[in-house]
């Protein structure tokens, strides 16, 4: 496996897990949300992150992989820093 794939995969996993936690927190903050809805959002988010991580690690070309990493990192920065 190429070095850029390892670095891109690691960066995407970190930012993807933060995005899953942000999504779970947003579901929790909605009115009348139940604990099962929070868990469901977390599991769906983890499944999406797992599929995209496998795609970055094995199939996607470098431009697409780095674009996904950059978009996810930008979304994490935007969602966590904006009040």
C-alpha positions as CSV (number, residue, x, y, z in Angstrom):
1,X,0.0,0.0,0.0
2,X,1.3,3.5,-0.9
3,X,2.2,5.9,1.8
4,X,-0.2,8.5,0.7
5,X,-3.1,6.0,1.1
6,X,-2.1,5.3,4.6
7,X,-1.9,9.0,5.5
8,X,-5.1,9.9,3.8
9,X,-6.9,6.9,5.4
10,X,-5.7,7.9,8.9
11,X,-6.7,11.5,8.4
12,X,-10.1,10.6,7.1
13,X,-10.7,8.1,10.0
14,X,-9.9,10.8,12.6
15,X,-12.1,13.5,11.0
16,X,-14.8,11.0,10.2
17,X,-15.1,9.8,13.8
18,X,-15.3,13.4,14.9
19,X,-18.1,14.0,12.4
20,X,-20.0,10.9,13.8
21,X,-19.8,12.3,17.3
22,X,-21.0,15.7,16.1
23,X,-23.9,14.1,14.3
24,X,-24.8,12.1,17.4
25,X,-24.7,15.3,19.5
26,X,-27.0,17.1,17.0
27,X,-29.5,14.3,17.2
28,X,-29.4,14.3,21.0
29,X,-30.0,18.1,21.0
30,X,-33.2,17.8,19.0
31,X,-36.5,18.0,21.0
32,X,-38.2,14.7,21.6
33,X,-35.2,12.6,20.5
34,X,-34.8,9.2,22.0
35,X,-31.6,7.3,23.0
36,X,-32.2,4.8,20.2
37,X,-32.2,7.6,17.6
38,X,-28.8,8.8,18.8
39,X,-27.4,5.2,18.6
40,X,-29.0,4.8,15.2
41,X,-27.3,8.0,13.9
42,X,-24.0,6.8,15.3
43,X,-24.2,3.4,13.7
44,X,-25.2,4.8,10.3
45,X,-22.4,7.4,10.5
46,X,-19.9,4.6,11.4
47,X,-21.0,2.5,8.5
48,X,-20.6,5.4,6.1
49,X,-17.1,6.2,7.5
50,X,-16.1,2.5,7.2
51,X,-17.2,2.3,3.6
52,X,-15.5,5.5,2.6
53,X,-12.3,4.5,4.6
54,X,-12.2,1.3,2.6
55,X,-12.7,3.2,-0.6
56,X,-9.8,5.6,0.2
57,X,-7.6,2.8,1.3
58,X,-8.0,0.6,-1.8
59,X,-9.9,2.0,-4.8
60,X,-10.1,5.8,-5.1
61,X,-7.6,7.8,-7.0
62,X,-5.4,10.2,-5.1
63,X,-7.3,13.4,-6.2
64,X,-10.7,12.0,-5.0
65,X,-9.3,10.6,-1.8
66,X,-7.6,13.9,-0.8
67,X,-10.7,15.8,-1.8
68,X,-12.8,13.7,0.6
69,X,-10.2,14.2,3.4
70,X,-10.1,17.9,2.8
71,X,-13.9,18.2,2.7
72,X,-14.3,16.2,5.9
73,X,-11.7,18.2,7.7
74,X,-13.3,21.5,6.6
75,X,-16.7,20.3,7.8
76,X,-15.2,19.3,11.1
77,X,-13.6,22.8,11.5
78,X,-16.8,24.5,10.4
79,X,-19.1,22.5,12.7
80,X,-16.9,22.6,15.8
81,X,-15.8,26.2,15.6
82,X,-19.0,28.0,14.6
83,X,-21.3,28.9,17.4
